[in-house]
Amino acid sequence: MICARCNKPIERDEPSEKVEHYGGTGVGATMDVHARPCRPAPQQTYPTPPIRY
Ligand SMILES: [Zn+2]
């Protein structure tokens, strides 16, 4: 899968977590991100989920 924050692949043995993202319509979407903080990709096509430390 692809990390929604940095747009890099999340390997099978790499810890990841799911984050809920709610758009303006109230429809929630679940995205996968690296469990550890990673740098957001320079170009973004959608809002970045907040980084939780
Ligand atoms: Zn990432």
mmCIF file of the protein (N, C-alpha, C, O) and its ligand, coordinates in Angstrom:
data_MODEL
# 
_entry.id   MODEL 
# 
loop_
_entity.id 
_entity.type 
_entity.pdbx_number_of_molecules 
1 polymer     1 
2 non-polymer 1 
# 
_entity_poly.entity_id                      1 
_entity_poly.type                           'polypeptide(L)' 
_entity_poly.nstd_linkage                   no 
_entity_poly.nstd_monomer                   no 
_entity_poly.pdbx_seq_one_letter_code       MICARCNKPIERDEPSEKVEHYGGTGVGATMDVHARPCRPAPQQTYPTPPIRY 
_entity_poly.pdbx_seq_one_letter_code_can   MICARCNKPIERDEPSEKVEHYGGTGVGATMDVHARPCRPAPQQTYPTPPIRY 
_entity_poly.pdbx_strand_id                 A 
# 
loop_
_entity_poly_seq.entity_id 
_entity_poly_seq.num 
_entity_poly_seq.mon_id 
_entity_poly_seq.hetero 
1 1  MET n 
1 2  ILE n 
1 3  CYS n 
1 4  ALA n 
1 5  ARG n 
1 6  CYS n 
1 7  ASN n 
1 8  LYS n 
1 9  PRO n 
1 10 ILE n 
1 11 GLU n 
1 12 ARG n 
1 13 ASP n 
1 14 GLU n 
1 15 PRO n 
1 16 SER n 
1 17 GLU n 
1 18 LYS n 
1 19 VAL n 
1 20 GLU n 
1 21 HIS n 
1 22 TYR n 
1 23 GLY n 
1 24 GLY n 
1 25 THR n 
1 26 GLY n 
1 27 VAL n 
1 28 GLY n 
1 29 ALA n 
1 30 THR n 
1 31 MET n 
1 32 ASP n 
1 33 VAL n 
1 34 HIS n 
1 35 ALA n 
1 36 ARG n 
1 37 PRO n 
1 38 CYS n 
1 39 ARG n 
1 40 PRO n 
1 41 ALA n 
1 42 PRO n 
1 43 GLN n 
1 44 GLN n 
1 45 THR n 
1 46 TYR n 
1 47 PRO n 
1 48 THR n 
1 49 PRO n 
1 50 PRO n 
1 51 ILE n 
1 52 ARG n 
1 53 TYR n 
# 
loop_
_struct_asym.id 
_struct_asym.entity_id 
A 1 
B 2 
# 
loop_
_chem_comp.id 
_chem_comp.type 
_chem_comp.mon_nstd_flag 
ALA 'L-peptide linking' y 
ARG 'L-peptide linking' y 
ASN 'L-peptide linking' y 
ASP 'L-peptide linking' y 
CYS 'L-peptide linking' y 
GLN 'L-peptide linking' y 
GLU 'L-peptide linking' y 
GLY 'peptide linking'   y 
HIS 'L-peptide linking' y 
ILE 'L-peptide linking' y 
LYS 'L-peptide linking' y 
MET 'L-peptide linking' y 
PRO 'L-peptide linking' y 
SER 'L-peptide linking' y 
THR 'L-peptide linking' y 
TYR 'L-peptide linking' y 
VAL 'L-peptide linking' y 
ZN  non-polymer         . 
# 
_pdbx_entity_nonpoly.entity_id   2 
_pdbx_entity_nonpoly.name        ? 
_pdbx_entity_nonpoly.comp_id     ZN 
# 
_pdbx_nonpoly_scheme.asym_id         B 
_pdbx_nonpoly_scheme.entity_id       2 
_pdbx_nonpoly_scheme.mon_id          ZN 
_pdbx_nonpoly_scheme.ndb_seq_num     1 
_pdbx_nonpoly_scheme.pdb_seq_num     101 
_pdbx_nonpoly_scheme.auth_seq_num    101 
_pdbx_nonpoly_scheme.pdb_mon_id      ZN 
_pdbx_nonpoly_scheme.auth_mon_id     ZN 
_pdbx_nonpoly_scheme.pdb_strand_id   A 
_pdbx_nonpoly_scheme.pdb_ins_code    . 
# 
loop_
_atom_site.group_PDB 
_atom_site.id 
_atom_site.type_symbol 
_atom_site.label_atom_id 
_atom_site.label_alt_id 
_atom_site.label_comp_id 
_atom_site.label_asym_id 
_atom_site.label_entity_id 
_atom_site.label_seq_id 
_atom_site.pdbx_PDB_ins_code 
_atom_site.Cartn_x 
_atom_site.Cartn_y 
_atom_site.Cartn_z 
_atom_site.occupancy 
_atom_site.B_iso_or_equiv 
_atom_site.pdbx_formal_charge 
_atom_site.auth_seq_id 
_atom_site.auth_comp_id 
_atom_site.auth_asym_id 
_atom_site.auth_atom_id 
_atom_site.pdbx_PDB_model_num 
ATOM   1   N  N  . MET A 1 1  ? 0.839   -1.196 0.000  1.00 0.00 ? 1   MET A N  1 
ATOM   2   C  CA . MET A 1 1  ? 0.000   0.000  0.000  1.00 0.00 ? 1   MET A CA 1 
ATOM   3   C  C  . MET A 1 1  ? 0.874   1.247  0.000  1.00 0.00 ? 1   MET A C  1 
ATOM   4   O  O  . MET A 1 1  ? 2.083   1.183  0.224  1.00 0.00 ? 1   MET A O  1 
ATOM   5   N  N  . ILE A 1 2  ? 0.244   2.356  -0.252 1.00 0.00 ? 2   ILE A N  1 
ATOM   6   C  CA . ILE A 1 2  ? 0.977   3.614  -0.333 1.00 0.00 ? 2   ILE A CA 1 
ATOM   7   C  C  . ILE A 1 2  ? 0.613   4.490  0.858  1.00 0.00 ? 2   ILE A C  1 
ATOM   8   O  O  . ILE A 1 2  ? -0.555  4.623  1.225  1.00 0.00 ? 2   ILE A O  1 
ATOM   9   N  N  . CYS A 1 3  ? 1.623   5.070  1.437  1.00 0.00 ? 3   CYS A N  1 
ATOM   10  C  CA . CYS A 1 3  ? 1.403   5.971  2.564  1.00 0.00 ? 3   CYS A CA 1 
ATOM   11  C  C  . CYS A 1 3  ? 0.700   7.230  2.068  1.00 0.00 ? 3   CYS A C  1 
ATOM   12  O  O  . CYS A 1 3  ? 1.126   7.848  1.092  1.00 0.00 ? 3   CYS A O  1 
ATOM   13  N  N  . ALA A 1 4  ? -0.379  7.601  2.749  1.00 0.00 ? 4   ALA A N  1 
ATOM   14  C  CA . ALA A 1 4  ? -1.162  8.762  2.317  1.00 0.00 ? 4   ALA A CA 1 
ATOM   15  C  C  . ALA A 1 4  ? -0.455  10.067 2.657  1.00 0.00 ? 4   ALA A C  1 
ATOM   16  O  O  . ALA A 1 4  ? -0.823  11.133 2.163  1.00 0.00 ? 4   ALA A O  1 
ATOM   17  N  N  . ARG A 1 5  ? 0.566   9.970  3.509  1.00 0.00 ? 5   ARG A N  1 
ATOM   18  C  CA . ARG A 1 5  ? 1.235   11.192 3.925  1.00 0.00 ? 5   ARG A CA 1 
ATOM   19  C  C  . ARG A 1 5  ? 2.451   11.493 3.061  1.00 0.00 ? 5   ARG A C  1 
ATOM   20  O  O  . ARG A 1 5  ? 2.622   12.615 2.586  1.00 0.00 ? 5   ARG A O  1 
ATOM   21  N  N  . CYS A 1 6  ? 3.293   10.486 2.862  1.00 0.00 ? 6   CYS A N  1 
ATOM   22  C  CA . CYS A 1 6  ? 4.532   10.752 2.120  1.00 0.00 ? 6   CYS A CA 1 
ATOM   23  C  C  . CYS A 1 6  ? 4.503   10.145 0.724  1.00 0.00 ? 6   CYS A C  1 
ATOM   24  O  O  . CYS A 1 6  ? 5.440   10.331 -0.052 1.00 0.00 ? 6   CYS A O  1 
ATOM   25  N  N  . ASN A 1 7  ? 3.443   9.424  0.398  1.00 0.00 ? 7   ASN A N  1 
ATOM   26  C  CA . ASN A 1 7  ? 3.290   8.844  -0.937 1.00 0.00 ? 7   ASN A CA 1 
ATOM   27  C  C  . ASN A 1 7  ? 4.341   7.800  -1.260 1.00 0.00 ? 7   ASN A C  1 
ATOM   28  O  O  . ASN A 1 7  ? 4.589   7.503  -2.428 1.00 0.00 ? 7   ASN A O  1 
ATOM   29  N  N  . LYS A 1 8  ? 4.956   7.245  -0.236 1.00 0.00 ? 8   LYS A N  1 
ATOM   30  C  CA . LYS A 1 8  ? 5.926   6.178  -0.459 1.00 0.00 ? 8   LYS A CA 1 
ATOM   31  C  C  . LYS A 1 8  ? 5.322   4.853  -0.019 1.00 0.00 ? 8   LYS A C  1 
ATOM   32  O  O  . LYS A 1 8  ? 4.430   4.812  0.828  1.00 0.00 ? 8   LYS A O  1 
ATOM   33  N  N  . PRO A 1 9  ? 5.815   3.786  -0.600 1.00 0.00 ? 9   PRO A N  1 
ATOM   34  C  CA . PRO A 1 9  ? 5.243   2.476  -0.274 1.00 0.00 ? 9   PRO A CA 1 
ATOM   35  C  C  . PRO A 1 9  ? 5.478   2.118  1.186  1.00 0.00 ? 9   PRO A C  1 
ATOM   36  O  O  . PRO A 1 9  ? 6.524   2.421  1.760  1.00 0.00 ? 9   PRO A O  1 
ATOM   37  N  N  . ILE A 1 10 ? 4.481   1.466  1.771  1.00 0.00 ? 10  ILE A N  1 
ATOM   38  C  CA . ILE A 1 10 ? 4.626   0.915  3.109  1.00 0.00 ? 10  ILE A CA 1 
ATOM   39  C  C  . ILE A 1 10 ? 4.856   -0.583 2.939  1.00 0.00 ? 10  ILE A C  1 
ATOM   40  O  O  . ILE A 1 10 ? 4.008   -1.315 2.431  1.00 0.00 ? 10  ILE A O  1 
ATOM   41  N  N  . GLU A 1 11 ? 6.030   -1.007 3.382  1.00 0.00 ? 11  GLU A N  1 
ATOM   42  C  CA . GLU A 1 11 ? 6.363   -2.416 3.216  1.00 0.00 ? 11  GLU A CA 1 
ATOM   43  C  C  . GLU A 1 11 ? 5.527   -3.285 4.155  1.00 0.00 ? 11  GLU A C  1 
ATOM   44  O  O  . GLU A 1 11 ? 4.963   -2.810 5.141  1.00 0.00 ? 11  GLU A O  1 
ATOM   45  N  N  . ARG A 1 12 ? 5.467   -4.568 3.815  1.00 0.00 ? 12  ARG A N  1 
ATOM   46  C  CA . ARG A 1 12 ? 4.668   -5.483 4.629  1.00 0.00 ? 12  ARG A CA 1 
ATOM   47  C  C  . ARG A 1 12 ? 5.155   -5.511 6.075  1.00 0.00 ? 12  ARG A C  1 
ATOM   48  O  O  . ARG A 1 12 ? 4.351   -5.548 7.007  1.00 0.00 ? 12  ARG A O  1 
ATOM   49  N  N  . ASP A 1 13 ? 6.466   -5.494 6.255  1.00 0.00 ? 13  ASP A N  1 
ATOM   50  C  CA . ASP A 1 13 ? 7.009   -5.606 7.607  1.00 0.00 ? 13  ASP A CA 1 
ATOM   51  C  C  . ASP A 1 13 ? 7.192   -4.241 8.259  1.00 0.00 ? 13  ASP A C  1 
ATOM   52  O  O  . ASP A 1 13 ? 7.799   -4.122 9.323  1.00 0.00 ? 13  ASP A O  1 
ATOM   53  N  N  . GLU A 1 14 ? 6.663   -3.230 7.613  1.00 0.00 ? 14  GLU A N  1 
ATOM   54  C  CA . GLU A 1 14 ? 6.797   -1.887 8.158  1.00 0.00 ? 14  GLU A CA 1 
ATOM   55  C  C  . GLU A 1 14 ? 5.510   -1.517 8.910  1.00 0.00 ? 14  GLU A C  1 
ATOM   56  O  O  . GLU A 1 14 ? 4.413   -1.726 8.390  1.00 0.00 ? 14  GLU A O  1 
ATOM   57  N  N  . PRO A 1 15 ? 5.633   -0.979 10.105 1.00 0.00 ? 15  PRO A N  1 
ATOM   58  C  CA . PRO A 1 15 ? 4.428   -0.627 10.861 1.00 0.00 ? 15  PRO A CA 1 
ATOM   59  C  C  . PRO A 1 15 ? 3.653   0.500  10.195 1.00 0.00 ? 15  PRO A C  1 
ATOM   60  O  O  . PRO A 1 15 ? 4.224   1.499  9.757  1.00 0.00 ? 15  PRO A O  1 
ATOM   61  N  N  . SER A 1 16 ? 2.359   0.318  10.130 1.00 0.00 ? 16  SER A N  1 
ATOM   62  C  CA . SER A 1 16 ? 1.507   1.362  9.548  1.00 0.00 ? 16  SER A CA 1 
ATOM   63  C  C  . SER A 1 16 ? 0.277   1.516  10.417 1.00 0.00 ? 16  SER A C  1 
ATOM   64  O  O  . SER A 1 16 ? -0.024  0.658  11.246 1.00 0.00 ? 16  SER A O  1 
ATOM   65  N  N  . GLU A 1 17 ? -0.408  2.580  10.228 1.00 0.00 ? 17  GLU A N  1 
ATOM   66  C  CA . GLU A 1 17 ? -1.636  2.780  10.972 1.00 0.00 ? 17  GLU A CA 1 
ATOM   67  C  C  . GLU A 1 17 ? -2.667  3.415  10.059 1.00 0.00 ? 17  GLU A C  1 
ATOM   68  O  O  . GLU A 1 17 ? -2.341  4.084  9.078  1.00 0.00 ? 17  GLU A O  1 
ATOM   69  N  N  . LYS A 1 18 ? -3.906  3.188  10.408 1.00 0.00 ? 18  LYS A N  1 
ATOM   70  C  CA . LYS A 1 18 ? -4.985  3.744  9.601  1.00 0.00 ? 18  LYS A CA 1 
ATOM   71  C  C  . LYS A 1 18 ? -5.475  5.037  10.236 1.00 0.00 ? 18  LYS A C  1 
ATOM   72  O  O  . LYS A 1 18 ? -5.654  5.134  11.450 1.00 0.00 ? 18  LYS A O  1 
ATOM   73  N  N  . VAL A 1 19 ? -5.681  6.003  9.394  1.00 0.00 ? 19  VAL A N  1 
ATOM   74  C  CA . VAL A 1 19 ? -6.203  7.275  9.889  1.00 0.00 ? 19  VAL A CA 1 
ATOM   75  C  C  . VAL A 1 19 ? -7.509  7.568  9.182  1.00 0.00 ? 19  VAL A C  1 
ATOM   76  O  O  . VAL A 1 19 ? -7.660  7.340  7.982  1.00 0.00 ? 19  VAL A O  1 
ATOM   77  N  N  . GLU A 1 20 ? -8.437  8.073  9.949  1.00 0.00 ? 20  GLU A N  1 
ATOM   78  C  CA . GLU A 1 20 ? -9.732  8.427  9.391  1.00 0.00 ? 20  GLU A CA 1 
ATOM   79  C  C  . GLU A 1 20 ? -9.666  9.861  8.905  1.00 0.00 ? 20  GLU A C  1 
ATOM   80  O  O  . GLU A 1 20 ? -9.224  10.763 9.617  1.00 0.00 ? 20  GLU A O  1 
ATOM   81  N  N  . HIS A 1 21 ? -10.107 10.044 7.701  1.00 0.00 ? 21  HIS A N  1 
ATOM   82  C  CA . HIS A 1 21 ? -10.136 11.393 7.158  1.00 0.00 ? 21  HIS A CA 1 
ATOM   83  C  C  . HIS A 1 21 ? -11.559 11.708 6.758  1.00 0.00 ? 21  HIS A C  1 
ATOM   84  O  O  . HIS A 1 21 ? -12.181 10.978 5.986  1.00 0.00 ? 21  HIS A O  1 
ATOM   85  N  N  . TYR A 1 22 ? -12.062 12.797 7.289  1.00 0.00 ? 22  TYR A N  1 
ATOM   86  C  CA . TYR A 1 22 ? -13.432 13.157 7.001  1.00 0.00 ? 22  TYR A CA 1 
ATOM   87  C  C  . TYR A 1 22 ? -13.469 14.373 6.093  1.00 0.00 ? 22  TYR A C  1 
ATOM   88  O  O  . TYR A 1 22 ? -12.909 15.422 6.408  1.00 0.00 ? 22  TYR A O  1 
ATOM   89  N  N  . GLY A 1 23 ? -14.114 14.217 5.004  1.00 0.00 ? 23  GLY A N  1 
ATOM   90  C  CA . GLY A 1 23 ? -14.227 15.336 4.076  1.00 0.00 ? 23  GLY A CA 1 
ATOM   91  C  C  . GLY A 1 23 ? -15.388 16.224 4.446  1.00 0.00 ? 23  GLY A C  1 
ATOM   92  O  O  . GLY A 1 23 ? -16.064 15.995 5.449  1.00 0.00 ? 23  GLY A O  1 
ATOM   93  N  N  . GLY A 1 24 ? -15.619 17.234 3.640  1.00 0.00 ? 24  GLY A N  1 
ATOM   94  C  CA . GLY A 1 24 ? -16.671 18.183 3.937  1.00 0.00 ? 24  GLY A CA 1 
ATOM   95  C  C  . GLY A 1 24 ? -18.060 17.573 3.832  1.00 0.00 ? 24  GLY A C  1 
ATOM   96  O  O  . GLY A 1 24 ? -19.020 18.114 4.381  1.00 0.00 ? 24  GLY A O  1 
ATOM   97  N  N  . THR A 1 25 ? -18.170 16.468 3.142  1.00 0.00 ? 25  THR A N  1 
ATOM   98  C  CA . THR A 1 25 ? -19.484 15.859 2.951  1.00 0.00 ? 25  THR A CA 1 
ATOM   99  C  C  . THR A 1 25 ? -19.865 14.966 4.116  1.00 0.00 ? 25  THR A C  1 
ATOM   100 O  O  . THR A 1 25 ? -20.982 14.452 4.170  1.00 0.00 ? 25  THR A O  1 
ATOM   101 N  N  . GLY A 1 26 ? -18.931 14.778 5.061  1.00 0.00 ? 26  GLY A N  1 
ATOM   102 C  CA . GLY A 1 26 ? -19.216 13.921 6.185  1.00 0.00 ? 26  GLY A CA 1 
ATOM   103 C  C  . GLY A 1 26 ? -18.893 12.469 5.919  1.00 0.00 ? 26  GLY A C  1 
ATOM   104 O  O  . GLY A 1 26 ? -19.026 11.624 6.804  1.00 0.00 ? 26  GLY A O  1 
ATOM   105 N  N  . VAL A 1 27 ? -18.471 12.177 4.711  1.00 0.00 ? 27  VAL A N  1 
ATOM   106 C  CA . VAL A 1 27 ? -18.108 10.810 4.368  1.00 0.00 ? 27  VAL A CA 1 
ATOM   107 C  C  . VAL A 1 27 ? -16.671 10.569 4.788  1.00 0.00 ? 27  VAL A C  1 
ATOM   108 O  O  . VAL A 1 27 ? -15.763 11.289 4.372  1.00 0.00 ? 27  VAL A O  1 
ATOM   109 N  N  . GLY A 1 28 ? -16.470 9.567  5.602  1.00 0.00 ? 28  GLY A N  1 
ATOM   110 C  CA . GLY A 1 28 ? -15.132 9.279  6.101  1.00 0.00 ? 28  GLY A CA 1 
ATOM   111 C  C  . GLY A 1 28 ? -14.394 8.334  5.186  1.00 0.00 ? 28  GLY A C  1 
ATOM   112 O  O  . GLY A 1 28 ? -14.984 7.451  4.563  1.00 0.00 ? 28  GLY A O  1 
ATOM   113 N  N  . ALA A 1 29 ? -13.087 8.535  5.114  1.00 0.00 ? 29  ALA A N  1 
ATOM   114 C  CA . ALA A 1 29 ? -12.242 7.646  4.335  1.00 0.00 ? 29  ALA A CA 1 
ATOM   115 C  C  . ALA A 1 29 ? -11.085 7.200  5.207  1.00 0.00 ? 29  ALA A C  1 
ATOM   116 O  O  . ALA A 1 29 ? -10.515 7.993  5.956  1.00 0.00 ? 29  ALA A O  1 
ATOM   117 N  N  . THR A 1 30 ? -10.749 5.943  5.106  1.00 0.00 ? 30  THR A N  1 
ATOM   118 C  CA . THR A 1 30 ? -9.631  5.442  5.883  1.00 0.00 ? 30  THR A CA 1 
ATOM   119 C  C  . THR A 1 30 ? -8.408  5.342  4.997  1.00 0.00 ? 30  THR A C  1 
ATOM   120 O  O  . THR A 1 30 ? -8.450  4.755  3.916  1.00 0.00 ? 30  THR A O  1 
ATOM   121 N  N  . MET A 1 31 ? -7.330  5.916  5.464  1.00 0.00 ? 31  MET A N  1 
ATOM   122 C  CA . MET A 1 31 ? -6.088  5.887  4.690  1.00 0.00 ? 31  MET A CA 1 
ATOM   123 C  C  . MET A 1 31 ? -4.990  5.287  5.536  1.00 0.00 ? 31  MET A C  1 
ATOM   124 O  O  . MET A 1 31 ? -5.029  5.352  6.765  1.00 0.00 ? 31  MET A O  1 
ATOM   125 N  N  . ASP A 1 32 ? -4.028  4.712  4.884  1.00 0.00 ? 32  ASP A N  1 
ATOM   126 C  CA . ASP A 1 32 ? -2.899  4.118  5.584  1.00 0.00 ? 32  ASP A CA 1 
ATOM   127 C  C  . ASP A 1 32 ? -1.714  5.069  5.550  1.00 0.00 ? 32  ASP A C  1 
ATOM   128 O  O  . ASP A 1 32 ? -1.411  5.672  4.521  1.00 0.00 ? 32  ASP A O  1 
ATOM   129 N  N  . VAL A 1 33 ? -1.057  5.190  6.678  1.00 0.00 ? 33  VAL A N  1 
ATOM   130 C  CA . VAL A 1 33 ? 0.157   5.997  6.751  1.00 0.00 ? 33  VAL A CA 1 
ATOM   131 C  C  . VAL A 1 33 ? 1.198   5.228  7.555  1.00 0.00 ? 33  VAL A C  1 
ATOM   132 O  O  . VAL A 1 33 ? 0.870   4.292  8.284  1.00 0.00 ? 33  VAL A O  1 
ATOM   133 N  N  . HIS A 1 34 ? 2.445   5.633  7.414  1.00 0.00 ? 34  HIS A N  1 
ATOM   134 C  CA . HIS A 1 34 ? 3.489   5.040  8.228  1.00 0.00 ? 34  HIS A CA 1 
ATOM   135 C  C  . HIS A 1 34 ? 3.180   5.290  9.711  1.00 0.00 ? 34  HIS A C  1 
ATOM   136 O  O  . HIS A 1 34 ? 2.734   6.375  10.085 1.00 0.00 ? 34  HIS A O  1 
ATOM   137 N  N  . ALA A 1 35 ? 3.418   4.294  10.532 1.00 0.00 ? 35  ALA A N  1 
ATOM   138 C  CA . ALA A 1 35 ? 3.169   4.453  11.963 1.00 0.00 ? 35  ALA A CA 1 
ATOM   139 C  C  . ALA A 1 35 ? 4.128   5.478  12.548 1.00 0.00 ? 35  ALA A C  1 
ATOM   140 O  O  . ALA A 1 35 ? 3.772   6.249  13.440 1.00 0.00 ? 35  ALA A O  1 
ATOM   141 N  N  . ARG A 1 36 ? 5.352   5.471  12.029 1.00 0.00 ? 36  ARG A N  1 
ATOM   142 C  CA . ARG A 1 36 ? 6.302   6.468  12.507 1.00 0.00 ? 36  ARG A CA 1 
ATOM   143 C  C  . ARG A 1 36 ? 6.147   7.721  11.652 1.00 0.00 ? 36  ARG A C  1 
ATOM   144 O  O  . ARG A 1 36 ? 5.778   7.639  10.480 1.00 0.00 ? 36  ARG A O  1 
ATOM   145 N  N  . PRO A 1 37 ? 6.429   8.876  12.241 1.00 0.00 ? 37  PRO A N  1 
ATOM   146 C  CA . PRO A 1 37 ? 6.287   10.117 11.470 1.00 0.00 ? 37  PRO A CA 1 
ATOM   147 C  C  . PRO A 1 37 ? 7.175   10.111 10.232 1.00 0.00 ? 37  PRO A C  1 
ATOM   148 O  O  . PRO A 1 37 ? 8.355   9.764  10.292 1.00 0.00 ? 37  PRO A O  1 
ATOM   149 N  N  . CYS A 1 38 ? 6.591   10.497 9.133  1.00 0.00 ? 38  CYS A N  1 
ATOM   150 C  CA . CYS A 1 38 ? 7.357   10.587 7.900  1.00 0.00 ? 38  CYS A CA 1 
ATOM   151 C  C  . CYS A 1 38 ? 7.084   11.955 7.278  1.00 0.00 ? 38  CYS A C  1 
ATOM   152 O  O  . CYS A 1 38 ? 6.104   12.629 7.597  1.00 0.00 ? 38  CYS A O  1 
ATOM   153 N  N  . ARG A 1 39 ? 7.974   12.331 6.396  1.00 0.00 ? 39  ARG A N  1 
ATOM   154 C  CA . ARG A 1 39 ? 7.837   13.659 5.797  1.00 0.00 ? 39  ARG A CA 1 
ATOM   155 C  C  . ARG A 1 39 ? 6.749   13.654 4.732  1.00 0.00 ? 39  ARG A C  1 
ATOM   156 O  O  . ARG A 1 39 ? 6.728   12.768 3.878  1.00 0.00 ? 39  ARG A O  1 
ATOM   157 N  N  . PRO A 1 40 ? 5.854   14.620 4.769  1.00 0.00 ? 40  PRO A N  1 
ATOM   158 C  CA . PRO A 1 40 ? 4.820   14.712 3.738  1.00 0.00 ? 40  PRO A CA 1 
ATOM   159 C  C  . PRO A 1 40 ? 5.437   14.908 2.365  1.00 0.00 ? 40  PRO A C  1 
ATOM   160 O  O  . PRO A 1 40 ? 6.476   15.553 2.222  1.00 0.00 ? 40  PRO A O  1 
ATOM   161 N  N  . ALA A 1 41 ? 4.797   14.353 1.378  1.00 0.00 ? 41  ALA A N  1 
ATOM   162 C  CA . ALA A 1 41 ? 5.279   14.505 0.016  1.00 0.00 ? 41  ALA A CA 1 
ATOM   163 C  C  . ALA A 1 41 ? 5.198   15.973 -0.400 1.00 0.00 ? 41  ALA A C  1 
ATOM   164 O  O  . ALA A 1 41 ? 4.292   16.688 0.028  1.00 0.00 ? 41  ALA A O  1 
ATOM   165 N  N  . PRO A 1 42 ? 6.129   16.419 -1.221 1.00 0.00 ? 42  PRO A N  1 
ATOM   166 C  CA . PRO A 1 42 ? 6.126   17.829 -1.668 1.00 0.00 ? 42  PRO A CA 1 
ATOM   167 C  C  . PRO A 1 42 ? 4.818   18.222 -2.334 1.00 0.00 ? 42  PRO A C  1 
ATOM   168 O  O  . PRO A 1 42 ? 4.237   19.260 -2.018 1.00 0.00 ? 42  PRO A O  1 
ATOM   169 N  N  . GLN A 1 43 ? 4.362   17.394 -3.251 1.00 0.00 ? 43  GLN A N  1 
ATOM   170 C  CA . GLN A 1 43 ? 3.108   17.713 -3.917 1.00 0.00 ? 43  GLN A CA 1 
ATOM   171 C  C  . GLN A 1 43 ? 2.011   16.825 -3.366 1.00 0.00 ? 43  GLN A C  1 
ATOM   172 O  O  . GLN A 1 43 ? 2.179   15.611 -3.249 1.00 0.00 ? 43  GLN A O  1 
ATOM   173 N  N  . GLN A 1 44 ? 0.891   17.433 -3.031 1.00 0.00 ? 44  GLN A N  1 
ATOM   174 C  CA . GLN A 1 44 ? -0.194  16.701 -2.432 1.00 0.00 ? 44  GLN A CA 1 
ATOM   175 C  C  . GLN A 1 44 ? -1.454  16.902 -3.250 1.00 0.00 ? 44  GLN A C  1 
ATOM   176 O  O  . GLN A 1 44 ? -1.749  18.001 -3.720 1.00 0.00 ? 44  GLN A O  1 
ATOM   177 N  N  . THR A 1 45 ? -2.179  15.829 -3.404 1.00 0.00 ? 45  THR A N  1 
ATOM   178 C  CA . THR A 1 45 ? -3.435  15.942 -4.137 1.00 0.00 ? 45  THR A CA 1 
ATOM   179 C  C  . THR A 1 45 ? -4.618  15.921 -3.178 1.00 0.00 ? 45  THR A C  1 
ATOM   180 O  O  . THR A 1 45 ? -5.758  16.152 -3.581 1.00 0.00 ? 45  THR A O  1 
ATOM   181 N  N  . TYR A 1 46 ? -4.341  15.644 -1.911 1.00 0.00 ? 46  TYR A N  1 
ATOM   182 C  CA . TYR A 1 46 ? -5.406  15.644 -0.916 1.00 0.00 ? 46  TYR A CA 1 
ATOM   183 C  C  . TYR A 1 46 ? -4.805  16.064 0.422  1.00 0.00 ? 46  TYR A C  1 
ATOM   184 O  O  . TYR A 1 46 ? -3.591  15.992 0.613  1.00 0.00 ? 46  TYR A O  1 
ATOM   185 N  N  . PRO A 1 47 ? -5.650  16.498 1.339  1.00 0.00 ? 47  PRO A N  1 
ATOM   186 C  CA . PRO A 1 47 ? -5.153  16.970 2.634  1.00 0.00 ? 47  PRO A CA 1 
ATOM   187 C  C  . PRO A 1 47 ? -4.376  15.894 3.378  1.00 0.00 ? 47  PRO A C  1 
ATOM   188 O  O  . PRO A 1 47 ? -4.706  14.710 3.320  1.00 0.00 ? 47  PRO A O  1 
ATOM   189 N  N  . THR A 1 48 ? -3.361  16.325 4.063  1.00 0.00 ? 48  THR A N  1 
ATOM   190 C  CA . THR A 1 48 ? -2.540  15.397 4.826  1.00 0.00 ? 48  THR A CA 1 
ATOM   191 C  C  . THR A 1 48 ? -3.146  15.143 6.204  1.00 0.00 ? 48  THR A C  1 
ATOM   192 O  O  . THR A 1 48 ? -3.508  16.087 6.907  1.00 0.00 ? 48  THR A O  1 
ATOM   193 N  N  . PRO A 1 49 ? -3.255  13.912 6.581  1.00 0.00 ? 49  PRO A N  1 
ATOM   194 C  CA . PRO A 1 49 ? -3.743  13.642 7.941  1.00 0.00 ? 49  PRO A CA 1 
ATOM   195 C  C  . PRO A 1 49 ? -2.757  14.176 8.960  1.00 0.00 ? 49  PRO A C  1 
ATOM   196 O  O  . PRO A 1 49 ? -1.554  14.201 8.700  1.00 0.00 ? 49  PRO A O  1 
ATOM   197 N  N  . PRO A 1 50 ? -3.232  14.594 10.087 1.00 0.00 ? 50  PRO A N  1 
ATOM   198 C  CA . PRO A 1 50 ? -2.323  15.168 11.085 1.00 0.00 ? 50  PRO A CA 1 
ATOM   199 C  C  . PRO A 1 50 ? -1.314  14.136 11.574 1.00 0.00 ? 50  PRO A C  1 
ATOM   200 O  O  . PRO A 1 50 ? -1.635  12.960 11.742 1.00 0.00 ? 50  PRO A O  1 
ATOM   201 N  N  . ILE A 1 51 ? -0.113  14.592 11.793 1.00 0.00 ? 51  ILE A N  1 
ATOM   202 C  CA . ILE A 1 51 ? 0.947   13.719 12.288 1.00 0.00 ? 51  ILE A CA 1 
ATOM   203 C  C  . ILE A 1 51 ? 0.827   13.617 13.804 1.00 0.00 ? 51  ILE A C  1 
ATOM   204 O  O  . ILE A 1 51 ? 0.820   14.622 14.514 1.00 0.00 ? 51  ILE A O  1 
ATOM   205 N  N  . ARG A 1 52 ? 0.734   12.392 14.274 1.00 0.00 ? 52  ARG A N  1 
ATOM   206 C  CA . ARG A 1 52 ? 0.637   12.200 15.720 1.00 0.00 ? 52  ARG A CA 1 
ATOM   207 C  C  . ARG A 1 52 ? 1.937   11.640 16.252 1.00 0.00 ? 52  ARG A C  1 
ATOM   208 O  O  . ARG A 1 52 ? 2.390   10.587 15.802 1.00 0.00 ? 52  ARG A O  1 
ATOM   209 N  N  . TYR A 1 53 ? 2.532   12.315 17.187 1.00 0.00 ? 53  TYR A N  1 
ATOM   210 C  CA . TYR A 1 53 ? 3.791   11.843 17.777 1.00 0.00 ? 53  TYR A CA 1 
ATOM   211 C  C  . TYR A 1 53 ? 3.530   11.088 19.068 1.00 0.00 ? 53  TYR A C  1 
ATOM   212 O  O  . TYR A 1 53 ? 4.470   10.615 19.707 1.00 0.00 ? 53  TYR A O  1 
HETATM 213 ZN ZN . ZN  B 2 .  ? 4.846   7.737  5.031  1.00 0.00 2 101 ZN  A ZN 1 
# 
